[in-house]
Amino acid sequence: MKTEVLLRKLEGIQTIQSVSDTLKTNKERAAYYVYRLRKKGYVKTKRLSNNRRAYTISFENKFGGTSYFEIINKYSPVKIATPIIYKIYGREPSIEETLVYAIKTGSLRTILAALALFKRINNWDELYGLGKQNHIERQIGALYDLAKELMRVRKMSKRFLHNASPREDYEFHYTISGLKSKDFNHIENKWKIYLPFNKNDLEDYK
């Protein structure tokens, strides 16, 4: 099979099993196809928590660069498979920028995966500035408090808390339109932000 055909069929995040399923071949042959693409620079490999390997396959890998989804997948136990990976060249996006991007996608799974990034926030001023610019500073605060119930996270700065906290006259807003939580009303009331997750949605973090 030609390299161009393999790239077109396999672009995105794959495992040997998914490659085998996509190409309708056995795992040995699937591993060979991944090997061919890796030799030509089209594959980035990551070992998952279950010791299996995940392969990010893209034409752009040959030219370097990174994507927000690669950063999320690097740190999160919740993996995101996307058929289109938008690369950023010439710089490494910050964790803060990546978190804001994830929230702005409006994707349930992307936001769920991005909760893990709160463990690595270093620059709360940058995060507040990006959140304010994108009108999601309260969503960030609510998701932080949610992440704090799931894992050890770095402490939110007092400045972020003071600046992002809602006033009494603020209305409730959604993180994802139309979705409310049944289990985290205390966080929703604190930030006047509806969360899109219930406890059973967060099992990957246990």
Secondary structure, DSSP 8 states (H G I E B T S, - for coil): --HHHHHHHH-EEE-HHHHHHHHT--HHHHHHHHHHHHHTT-EEEEE-TTS-EEEEE-GGGGG--B-HHHHHHHH-SS----S----B-SS---HHHHHHHHHHHT-HHHHHHHGGGGGG---HHHHHHHHHHTT-HHHHHHHHHHHHHHS------HHHHHHHS--TT---EESSTT---SS-HHHHHHHTEE-S--GGGGGGG-
